[in-house]
């Protein structure tokens, strides 16, 4: 049985000590009281916008079996606060800092990426799941064309590794992933939350102040796992899996499906030290299976019946 396991992975030129990191919006400085930040593969910040944002009206969160629906609305204190107050908090750690950004236009994304391409930032994660005011409010990542446009402008604006975070709320995620790759993305994050809704049976009113929100947690894992599998087959750049990861077994499934790394979100709300537990258990899994490098898991799913799954039954006219 192998004694040591190499957990390191490479994501678009950025070397991480292991493939486990937080999902944007689910990580904060206070977690240093329950985990060693130097053990994480990377830090991923809460999404930052140029403008000050208060977020969506209350209530913003509702629980459902196996899931959480949130409509936080990307509250942000802006760029100066992030640079002056947030960045210094992470400076003592040698874990790469990945900044998540959002803007309502492609030009706004590019401008923000350029401004944040500064010492101390290791990579840019562009959250293009947000509304694009130039496309009647549709998320950039809903369409390949708008994805390619915003990614191309981002690529021209920064020399840092560029991760593009996609939305699961579109009919062809692999096509969108290919567009991001063609425009210069170094990796794609698959995916964000799934648009959803809940109704209060006492008041007959929506449970969320924003009416609709994003579904996260274990309930969405089978859906996003399928999307990761499809995207990993469609692109040559690394895919980062994000959706319902609570345990090392979940992380292994994502890597077998083709993910090079994973992001942990909702699980941290339930168990603040979830990420370090996943890292420990991932190493144990590899050791027990005599896997010396975690990268050997990437794309290792065994498909014996055919090279491609038969999805014809999904077509209502076939």
N, C-alpha and C positions, 0 to 999 in steps of 0.2 A: 504494500500500500504506500502511495507517495506521501512523503512527509510534508512537503511544502506545496502550496498552490499559488500560482501567479494570478492574481485577480486584476491586474492592470489591463486597461483597454485604451485604444486610441480613437478619438472622435474628431475627425477632420483636422488632424495635426495637433490636437490637444491631448496630451497623455494624462490619463486619470489613474489613480492608484487602485480604483475598483469601479465597477459599473453602476453604482448606486448613488443617486442624488435626489434632492427634493424636487417636486413639481412646483412651478411658480405659483405664488399665492398661498402656499401651505407651510412656509418656513419663516421663522423669525429669530432674532438675536437671542431671545430668552431661552431657546432650546439648548444653549450651551450649558445650562445647569443640569441637563439630564443626559448629555452625550458629549463625546470628544469630537469637536468639529474637524479635527485633523484626520479623522477616520473616514470621512465622506469622500466620495469620488469627486464631487464638485458642489459648490453652492449655486443655487439658482434663485435669484431675487424675486420678490413680488414684482409684478409688472409695473413699469414706470412709464408715465406719460409726461409730456412737456408741461401741460397745463395742470393746475390744481384741480383735483376731482374729489367730490364728497362721496361718490358712490350712489347706489340705488336706494330707494326708500325702504324702510322697514316694513315687515320682516324680510330678512335676507336669506334665511336658511330654514329648510324643513327636512326632517328625516323620513325616510321610507325604508321598507325592508331591504337590507343589503345595500343601501345607497344613501346618498345625501344629495339634495337639490339646493344649489346656491344661486343667488342673484346678487352677488356683492357689488358688481359694477365697477371694478378696478379703481377704488379710491387711491389717490396718489398725492403726495406732497411736492411733486415736481423734481426737476433735475438738481437744482442747487442743494436741496435738502439731502438728496441721495448722496451727492458727492461729498458734502461737508459733514454729514451726520452718520449716514449708513455705512459708507465705504470704510471709514476708519475702524469701525467695529470688527470688520473681517480682516483687516490688514495683518494682525499678528499671526494668522493661520496660513499654512502653506497650501491650503486647498484652493483650487482655481475658482475665481468668482465669475459667474456667468450672469450677465444682466439681461433681464427680460424687458422688452420695450413694446409699446403700442402707440399707434397714431391713427388719425382718421383719414390720412391721405398717404400715397406712396412717397411724395416729397417730404412729408412730415416724418415718416419712418427713416428716410435717408438722413435727414438733418439730425434726428435724435441719435442715430447710430454713429454719425460722425462726431457729435459732441461727446459721446460716451466712449469713444475709442481712445482711452487715456490709460496711463500706467495704473495697474491694479485691477484692470478688467481683462479677463482671459478670453472671453467670447461674448458674442451678442446672440441672444435668443429672440427672434422676432415673432411676437404673438400675432400672427396674421389671421387669427380667428375672430378678430374684432371687426366692427362695421366699417365699411369703406364708403365715405360720403359721396365719392365719385361714381359709385355703383348702386345708388339708391339704398344705401344702408346694408347691402349684402356683404357678408364677411369676405375679405380678400381671398381666403382659402376655399371659398365655395366654387371658384372657377379657375381653370388652368391659366387663362389669359391674365387675369388680375394678379394671380400668384406670381407668374413670370415677371410681370411689370414691376411689382413692388420688390421682388427679390433682386432683380437686375439693378434697381436703384440703390438698394441696400448694399449690394456687392461693390458698387462703384464708390460708396461712401465710407467703407471701412476695410482695413486690411486684417482685422481680427477674424478668427473663425466665426462663421455665420451659421447658426442653427435656425431653421424655420419651423415654427410650430403650426401644425395643420389642424383643421377642424374635422371631426367625424361626421358632421352634418352636411355631407355632400354625397352625390351618387357615385363618384369615381375618385376616391382618395388616391389610388396609384397614379392616375393621370395628373393630379395636382402635384404629387410628389415628384414626378418626372419633370414638370414645369419648373419647380423649385431647383432641382438639380441642374437643369439646362441653363438656368439664370445665374448659377454660381453658388448655390447653397453648399455648405460643407457637411451638413447633416439635416435630417428632418426629424421632428418630434411628432410622434403619432400616438395619441392625439389629445385634443382638449375634451371638455365635457360634452355630453349629448343633450341637446335641447329638449326640455321636458317641462312638466307642469303637475301641480297637485292642487286639489280642491278640499276645503274644510267642510265636512258634512254637517257641522253645526250651524255655520253661518251661510253656507253655500257660496262663499267667496274664495277666490284663489288664495292659497296659503302664502304666496310671496307677494310682496309689495310691487314687484315688477311683473307680476302675473306668471311669466315663464322664467326658467333658470336652467342651470347646467347640472346634469346628472353625473355623479361620480361615485366611486366606491366599487366593491366587488361585483355588483350587478352588471356593470358595463364591461367587465374584463373579457368575456367571450367575443363581444363585438369588436373591441379594439384589438384584441389578439389576432383576429382574422384580418383586420386592416393592416396591422404590422406585417403579417405574413405576406400579404399582397404587395405592400410597398417595398419590402425587402427584396422581392423578386423583380420589382419594376425598376429599381435604381441601384447604382453602384456605390453611392455615398452611404455612410452609416445611418441607421434608423434607431432612434431612441424611443423605446416603448413607454407609454404613460396611460394608465387606466386600470384601476382596481387592484393595484399591486399591494398586497398586505403581508406576504410571506416570501421566503426564499424560493419556495416551490413556484409561486407566481412569477418571480423574476426569471427562474430557469425556463418556464414555459415561453416567456417572451423572447428569451435569447434563442431557444430552439426554433422559434418562429422566424428568427432573423434579426432581432434587435441586438445592437452592440452594447447598449446600456439601457437603464431603466430609471424612471422618475417615480417617486413615491409621494402621494398627496394625502388623500382622505385618511389613510391608515395612521398618519402622524397625529391627527386630531384625536384618534381613539387611544393610541399608544405613542407618546412623544418620542420614545427611543426606538420606534419601529425600524428606522433605517439601519441603525447599527446592529440590531438583531438580525435583519435580513443579510447584512454583510457577513456576520459570524456564521449564520446558517448556510449561506451560499458556499462559503469555504468548506464547511463540514460536508455538504452535499458533494462537492467536487472531490474531496479527499476519500469519501466512502466509495465513490464511483471510479477512483483512481484516475481522475482527470487533473492533469498537472497545470493546465492553463484554462482560465475561464473562457478565453476566446474560442476554445475548441467547441463550446456549446453553440456558438452563433450559427444559425441556419441548420442546426443538426437534426431537425425533425425528420423522421423516417416516413416516407410516403411510398408504399409498395405497389399500390393498385395502378397508378397512372402518374404521369409527370404533372398533370394539371387536374384539379378537382372539377367534376362535372357540375356546372352551375346552371345548366339549361332549365332546370325545374323552377328557377327563380323568374323566368320569363313568362308572363301570363298568357302570351299569344303563341307559345311554342307547344 
